[in-house]
Amino acid sequence: MVRVKNFYARFRFLLIFNFLCLRAVLQFVHGVLFVFIPSRFFVKRGSKRIWIFGWYGTETFGDKLILLGILSNLLLDNEADNISICSMDKGITQDTVNELLELVQHERKLCGLIESRVSVYGRSSFFRFSRGDELILGGGPILHDPILFFWCLAVWFSKLIGVHTLIMGSGVGPLKTKMDLLLGRKILTHAKGVYLRGDEGYPKVTSGFRHGFCPSFIGVAMLRPPSKSLDQRCGGVLGVNVRQIPPNYTSNFRSDNEDFKSRLVDLLVALIINNGFDKVNLFSTHESDGVTDLEFGSEILSAVRLRVPFDFEFELFGPDGHALLNAIDGSDSIISTRYHGALMSLARGVPTAGLDYTEGGGKVQALFESLGCEDAVQSVFSMQANSSVQFMNLSEEYIGIVLDDLRSGLRQVRSEYE
């Protein structure tokens, strides 16, 4: 009986193994055909085929904004007739494109261009590249993560077959090992053009390459206008966008998060009492963490409520685009540990303070420093209940300068290799 069971187990294993091998061979043949058969058989003559590859399929709202920023920059500048988005999950990314269309429906020209020129492909898109195509890496950062090797492989494979690779708005870090640093540098050196988001350290990886603002600034500018001006913000509503420190950002995950939670409770108690906030808008830009932002934030605010001598209301807003805009526009001041939570708030003119959870300073600190708001950001490892929290906002004129600089930088990256 045992032998029969083992026989069936081996048979089942061999069947599955052979199926996977056959599938891999077929995908390889499929890819070879797309590599070596001239692209004019697949794309209209004279059109440009651009592939956008990034962290799509496990989106944060920030990634959606980066995607929107890249798409609008290419389409409104008439730089692309045919854009294909490569995704690890085609269905989720197609939903993202549909959500972006809904969020920018007031921009009729952009909506029409996205509907007519943008398509979404799944995992097999890696084998559809053709010589002369253009691959844009945007979305998630080059960081200590299993996907780093896949990014390096994609760039190397693209270079091998004559596909031009551009990096538009990716961040760098955290990179923990020498192999991470090596792969990160390889990705940048193999690319035809590089435009990195901010300066987040790692000079051995990023030295010699252009740094600038994140393309998501363009994405935010495409959304509906803010419902309140700075003069209309009366000061009674505090927006809070917090997350626990991720495991790949700290060497002591549990103890650092417990310490962070205690410090954050002390800080918010002092902030609410001293400023007389009567409402807190708790919002999230990302819900795929093990402990979601709203769960973590609710736990923090429950502890805060026990120590504040007066009652205050708090409302939860998920990572849906309209909900996020309502939360940000409805807040008079915002404190954020999330990069894109802070970026959206600043870009929409809301007075904002940042908390950085990367030892030695990370992307949140780099964001505020790049905007000249370094006094409005502090480290979660050094903040105290009596810490002075400064909220800073950007004027419409300054936001316009950021957008002009960003668009100019992205155009330069594309024009240099062409």
C-alpha positions as CSV (number, residue, x, y, z in Angstrom):
1,M,0.0,0.0,0.0
2,V,2.9,2.3,0.9
3,R,4.6,1.5,-2.4
4,V,1.4,2.4,-4.3
5,K,1.1,5.7,-2.5
6,N,4.7,6.5,-3.2
7,F,4.2,5.5,-6.9
8,Y,1.3,7.9,-7.2
9,A,3.1,10.6,-5.4
10,R,6.1,10.3,-7.8
11,F,3.8,10.1,-10.8
12,R,2.0,13.2,-9.7
13,F,5.3,15.0,-9.1
14,L,6.7,14.0,-12.5
15,L,3.4,15.1,-14.2
16,I,3.5,18.5,-12.6
17,F,7.3,18.9,-13.2
18,N,7.0,18.0,-16.9
19,F,4.0,20.3,-17.3
20,L,6.0,23.2,-15.8
21,C,9.0,22.4,-18.0
22,L,6.9,22.2,-21.1
23,R,5.3,25.6,-20.2
24,A,8.7,27.1,-19.7
25,V,9.9,25.8,-23.0
26,L,6.8,27.2,-24.8
27,Q,7.2,30.6,-23.1
28,F,10.9,30.6,-24.2
29,V,10.0,29.8,-27.8
30,H,7.2,32.4,-27.6
31,G,9.7,35.0,-26.4
32,V,12.3,34.1,-29.0
33,L,9.7,34.6,-31.8
34,F,8.9,38.1,-30.4
35,V,12.6,38.9,-30.0
36,F,13.7,38.0,-33.5
37,I,10.7,38.5,-35.7
38,P,10.6,42.2,-36.7
39,S,8.4,44.3,-34.5
40,R,6.5,45.7,-37.5
41,F,4.4,42.5,-37.5
42,F,3.1,43.4,-34.1
43,V,3.1,47.2,-33.9
44,K,1.8,49.7,-36.4
45,R,4.6,51.0,-38.6
46,G,5.9,54.3,-37.4
47,S,4.5,54.0,-33.8
48,K,6.6,53.8,-30.7
49,R,6.2,50.9,-28.4
50,I,6.9,51.7,-24.8
51,W,6.8,49.1,-22.0
52,I,6.3,50.4,-18.4
53,F,7.5,47.9,-15.8
54,G,7.4,48.5,-12.0
55,W,5.7,47.4,-8.8
56,Y,2.4,47.0,-10.6
57,G,0.1,44.3,-9.4
58,T,0.6,44.9,-5.7
59,E,-0.1,48.6,-5.8
60,T,0.1,51.3,-3.2
61,F,-1.7,54.4,-4.2
62,G,1.7,56.0,-4.5
63,D,2.6,53.5,-7.3
64,K,-0.7,54.5,-9.0
65,L,0.3,58.1,-8.9
66,I,3.8,57.3,-10.3
67,L,2.1,55.4,-13.1
68,L,-0.3,58.3,-13.8
69,G,2.6,60.8,-13.7
70,I,4.6,58.7,-16.3
71,L,1.6,58.1,-18.5
72,S,0.5,61.8,-18.5
73,N,4.1,63.0,-19.2
74,L,4.5,60.7,-22.2
75,L,1.0,61.1,-23.6
76,L,0.5,64.8,-23.2
77,D,3.9,65.4,-24.7
78,N,2.9,63.2,-27.6
79,E,6.0,60.9,-26.9
80,A,4.1,57.6,-27.3
81,D,1.5,56.1,-29.6
82,N,1.6,52.6,-28.0
83,I,2.2,52.1,-24.2
84,S,2.0,48.6,-22.6
85,I,2.1,48.2,-18.8
86,C,3.8,45.0,-17.6
87,S,2.2,43.6,-14.5
88,M,2.6,40.6,-12.2
89,D,-1.2,40.7,-11.9
90,K,-3.0,41.9,-15.1
91,G,-6.4,42.0,-13.5
92,I,-5.3,44.3,-10.6
93,T,-3.4,46.6,-12.8
94,Q,-6.3,46.9,-15.3
95,D,-8.5,47.9,-12.3
96,T,-5.8,50.5,-11.5
97,V,-6.0,52.0,-15.0
98,N,-9.8,52.1,-14.7
99,E,-9.5,53.8,-11.3
100,L,-7.1,56.4,-12.7
101,L,-9.4,57.1,-15.6
102,E,-12.2,57.8,-13.1
103,L,-10.0,60.0,-11.0
104,V,-8.9,62.2,-14.0
105,Q,-12.2,62.2,-15.9
106,H,-12.1,66.0,-15.8
107,E,-8.9,65.8,-17.9
108,R,-10.7,64.7,-21.1
109,K,-7.7,64.8,-23.4
110,L,-5.7,62.6,-21.0
111,C,-8.6,60.2,-20.6
112,G,-8.9,59.8,-24.3
113,L,-5.2,59.1,-24.8
114,I,-5.1,56.5,-22.0
115,E,-8.1,54.7,-23.4
116,S,-6.8,54.6,-27.0
117,R,-3.1,54.1,-26.4
118,V,-2.5,52.2,-23.2
119,S,-2.9,48.4,-22.7
120,V,-2.0,46.0,-19.9
121,Y,-0.1,42.7,-20.1
122,G,0.5,40.0,-17.6
123,R,3.6,38.0,-16.8
124,S,4.1,36.9,-20.4
125,S,4.9,40.5,-21.4
126,F,8.5,39.8,-20.5
127,F,8.7,37.7,-23.7
128,R,7.1,40.3,-25.9
129,F,9.9,42.8,-26.1
130,S,11.1,43.5,-29.6
131,R,14.3,45.2,-30.8
132,G,14.0,48.9,-30.8
133,D,11.3,49.0,-28.1
134,E,11.7,51.1,-25.0
135,L,11.4,49.8,-21.4
136,I,10.7,52.2,-18.6
137,L,11.2,51.2,-15.0
138,G,9.0,53.1,-12.6
139,G,7.0,52.3,-9.5
140,G,8.7,50.6,-6.6
141,P,12.2,51.4,-5.5
142,I,15.4,49.5,-6.1
143,L,15.6,47.9,-2.7
144,H,16.5,44.9,-0.6
145,D,13.8,42.5,-1.9
146,P,13.6,39.3,-4.0
147,I,12.3,41.4,-7.0
148,L,15.7,43.2,-7.2
149,F,17.2,40.3,-9.0
150,F,14.3,40.1,-11.4
151,W,14.6,43.9,-12.2
152,C,18.3,43.3,-12.9
153,L,17.5,40.4,-15.2
154,A,14.9,42.4,-17.0
155,V,17.3,45.3,-17.7
156,W,20.1,42.9,-18.8
157,F,17.8,40.9,-21.1
158,S,16.5,44.1,-22.6
159,K,20.0,45.4,-23.3
160,L,20.9,42.0,-24.8
161,I,18.1,42.2,-27.4
162,G,18.4,45.9,-28.2
163,V,15.6,47.3,-26.0
164,H,16.4,50.7,-24.5
165,T,15.9,50.9,-20.8
166,L,15.0,54.1,-18.9
167,I,14.6,54.5,-15.2
168,M,12.0,57.2,-14.4
169,G,11.4,58.0,-10.8
170,S,12.5,54.9,-9.0
171,G,13.9,55.4,-5.5
172,V,17.0,53.5,-4.1
173,G,17.1,51.7,-0.8
174,P,17.2,50.2,1.7
175,L,20.0,48.0,0.3
176,K,21.3,45.8,3.1
177,T,23.9,43.5,1.5
178,K,26.9,43.9,-0.9
179,M,24.9,41.9,-3.5
180,D,22.1,44.4,-3.2
181,L,24.5,47.3,-3.8
182,L,26.0,45.4,-6.8
183,L,22.7,44.6,-8.4
184,G,21.4,48.1,-7.8
185,R,24.5,49.6,-9.5
186,K,24.2,47.1,-12.4
187,I,20.6,48.1,-13.0
188,L,21.5,51.8,-13.2
189,T,24.6,51.3,-15.4
190,H,22.8,49.0,-17.9
191,A,20.1,51.6,-18.4
192,K,20.2,54.1,-21.2
193,G,18.8,56.9,-19.1
194,V,18.3,57.4,-15.4
195,Y,16.2,59.8,-13.4
196,L,16.1,58.8,-9.7
197,R,13.6,60.0,-7.1
198,G,15.3,62.2,-4.5
199,D,18.7,61.4,-3.0
200,E,18.2,58.6,-0.5
201,G,21.8,57.8,0.2
202,Y,23.8,54.9,-1.3
203,P,26.4,57.0,-3.2
204,K,28.2,53.9,-4.3
205,V,25.1,53.0,-6.2
206,T,23.7,56.3,-7.4
207,S,26.8,58.5,-7.9
208,G,26.9,60.0,-11.4
209,F,23.2,59.7,-12.0
210,R,20.5,62.4,-12.1
211,H,18.2,62.9,-9.1
212,G,15.0,64.8,-9.0
213,F,11.4,64.9,-7.8
214,C,9.1,61.8,-7.9
215,P,6.8,61.5,-11.0
216,S,3.9,61.1,-8.6
217,F,3.9,64.9,-8.2
218,I,2.6,65.0,-11.8
219,G,0.1,62.3,-10.9
220,V,-1.2,64.4,-8.0
221,A,-1.5,67.5,-10.3
222,M,-3.8,65.5,-12.6
223,L,-6.3,64.8,-9.8
224,R,-9.2,67.0,-9.0
225,P,-8.3,70.4,-7.5
226,P,-8.2,70.7,-3.7
227,S,-11.5,71.6,-2.2
228,K,-10.0,74.0,0.4
229,S,-7.4,76.7,0.2
230,L,-4.9,77.3,3.0
231,D,-6.9,80.3,4.2
232,Q,-10.0,78.0,4.7
233,R,-8.2,75.5,6.9
234,C,-9.4,76.5,10.4
235,G,-7.0,74.2,12.3
236,G,-9.5,71.8,13.9
237,V,-8.8,68.6,12.0
238,L,-5.5,66.6,12.2
239,G,-4.7,64.1,9.4
240,V,-2.7,61.0,10.4
241,N,-1.0,58.6,8.0
242,V,1.2,56.1,9.9
243,R,2.5,52.6,9.4
244,Q,4.6,50.3,11.5
245,I,8.3,50.1,10.6
246,P,8.7,47.4,7.9
247,P,10.9,44.4,8.7
248,N,13.4,45.4,5.9
249,Y,13.9,48.8,7.4
250,T,15.1,47.7,10.8
251,S,17.2,45.1,12.4
252,N,15.0,44.9,15.5
253,F,11.5,44.7,14.1
254,R,9.5,44.0,17.3
255,S,11.4,46.2,19.8
256,D,11.7,49.1,17.4
257,N,8.0,49.1,16.6
258,E,7.0,48.9,20.3
259,D,9.3,51.9,21.0
260,F,7.9,53.7,17.9
261,K,4.4,53.1,19.0
262,S,5.0,54.4,22.5
263,R,6.8,57.5,21.2
264,L,4.1,58.2,18.6
265,V,1.3,57.9,21.2
266,D,3.2,60.5,23.4
267,L,3.7,62.8,20.5
268,L,0.0,62.7,19.3
269,V,-1.3,63.2,22.8
270,A,0.8,66.3,23.2
271,L,-0.1,67.5,19.7
272,I,-3.8,67.1,20.1
273,I,-3.9,68.7,23.5
274,N,-1.6,71.7,22.6
275,N,-3.4,72.4,19.3
276,G,-7.0,71.6,20.4
277,F,-7.7,69.3,17.5
278,D,-11.3,68.0,17.7
279,K,-11.1,65.5,14.9
280,V,-8.5,63.1,13.5
281,N,-8.7,61.8,9.9
282,L,-6.8,58.5,9.8
283,F,-6.0,57.5,6.2
284,S,-4.0,54.9,4.4
285,T,-2.1,54.8,1.1
286,H,-1.3,51.1,1.3
287,E,-3.2,48.1,2.6
288,S,-1.1,45.1,1.7
289,D,1.2,45.1,4.8
290,G,0.9,42.3,7.4
291,V,-0.6,44.8,9.8
292,T,-2.5,47.3,7.8
293,D,-2.0,51.1,8.2
294,L,-5.6,51.5,9.5
295,E,-5.2,48.7,12.0
296,F,-1.9,50.1,13.3
297,G,-3.2,53.7,13.3
298,S,-6.5,52.7,15.1
299,E,-4.5,51.0,17.8
300,I,-2.4,54.1,18.2
301,L,-5.4,56.4,18.4
302,S,-7.2,54.2,20.9
303,A,-4.2,54.6,23.2
304,V,-4.2,58.3,22.6
305,R,-7.9,58.7,23.4
306,L,-7.3,57.2,26.9
307,R,-4.9,60.0,27.7
308,V,-6.5,63.1,26.1
309,P,-8.7,64.9,28.7
310,F,-11.4,65.8,26.1
311,D,-13.2,63.8,23.5
312,F,-12.3,64.0,19.8
313,E,-13.8,62.3,16.8
314,F,-11.8,60.2,14.4
315,E,-12.7,58.9,10.9
316,L,-11.0,56.1,8.9
317,F,-10.2,56.5,5.1
318,G,-9.0,53.6,3.0
319,P,-6.5,53.7,0.1
320,D,-9.3,54.3,-2.5
321,G,-8.4,57.5,-4.5
322,H,-11.5,59.5,-3.7
323,A,-11.4,58.6,0.0
324,L,-7.7,59.7,0.2
325,L,-8.5,63.0,-1.5
326,N,-11.4,63.5,1.0
327,A,-9.2,62.7,3.9
328,I,-6.3,65.0,2.8
329,D,-8.5,67.9,1.7
330,G,-10.6,67.6,4.9
331,S,-7.5,68.0,7.1
332,D,-6.1,71.2,8.4
333,S,-2.7,69.7,9.3
334,I,-1.2,66.3,8.5
335,I,1.5,64.1,10.1
336,S,2.7,61.2,8.0
337,T,5.3,58.4,8.1
338,R,4.4,57.4,4.5
339,Y,6.3,58.9,1.6
340,H,3.3,59.3,-0.6
341,G,1.0,60.3,2.2
342,A,3.4,63.2,2.9
343,L,3.9,63.9,-0.8
344,M,0.2,64.1,-1.6
345,S,-0.5,66.3,1.4
346,L,2.3,68.7,0.4
347,A,1.4,68.7,-3.2
348,R,-2.2,69.7,-2.3
349,G,-1.0,72.6,-0.2
350,V,-1.8,71.1,3.3
351,P,0.6,71.9,6.1
352,T,2.4,68.7,6.7
353,A,5.0,67.2,9.1
354,G,7.0,64.0,8.3
355,L,8.3,61.1,10.5
356,D,11.1,59.0,8.9
357,Y,11.4,55.4,10.1
358,T,14.7,54.6,8.3
359,E,17.8,54.6,10.6
360,G,20.1,57.4,9.4
361,G,17.4,59.0,7.3
362,G,15.3,57.6,4.4
363,K,12.9,58.6,1.7
364,V,10.5,60.7,3.8
365,Q,13.5,62.8,5.1
366,A,14.8,63.0,1.5
367,L,11.4,64.2,0.3
368,F,11.2,67.1,2.8
369,E,14.9,68.1,2.3
370,S,14.4,68.2,-1.5
371,L,11.5,70.6,-1.0
372,G,13.4,72.8,1.4
373,C,11.2,71.6,4.3
374,E,13.8,69.8,6.4
375,D,12.6,71.5,9.6
376,A,9.3,69.7,9.2
377,V,10.6,66.1,9.4
378,Q,12.1,64.1,12.2
379,S,13.2,60.5,12.9
380,V,10.9,58.2,14.7
381,F,13.9,57.0,16.7
382,S,14.6,60.4,18.3
383,M,11.2,62.0,18.6
384,Q,9.8,62.8,22.1
385,A,6.5,63.9,23.5
386,N,7.9,67.4,23.9
387,S,9.4,67.4,20.3
388,S,8.6,70.5,18.4
389,V,6.4,69.5,15.4
390,Q,6.6,72.0,12.6
391,F,3.9,71.8,9.8
392,M,5.0,73.2,6.5
393,N,3.1,73.8,3.3
394,L,4.0,74.5,-0.3
395,S,2.7,77.5,-2.2
396,E,1.0,77.0,-5.6
397,E,3.9,78.9,-7.2
398,Y,6.5,76.5,-5.7
399,I,4.5,73.4,-6.7
400,G,4.4,74.8,-10.2
401,I,8.3,75.1,-10.1
402,V,8.5,71.5,-8.9
403,L,6.3,70.3,-11.7
404,D,8.2,72.2,-14.4
405,D,11.5,70.9,-13.1
406,L,10.2,67.3,-13.0
407,R,8.8,67.4,-16.5
408,S,12.0,68.9,-17.8
409,G,14.1,66.2,-16.1
410,L,12.0,63.4,-17.5
411,R,12.1,64.9,-21.0
412,Q,15.9,65.2,-20.7
413,V,16.3,61.5,-19.8
414,R,14.4,60.4,-22.9
415,S,16.0,62.9,-25.3
416,E,19.6,62.0,-24.2
417,Y,19.4,58.4,-25.4
418,E,17.4,59.2,-28.5
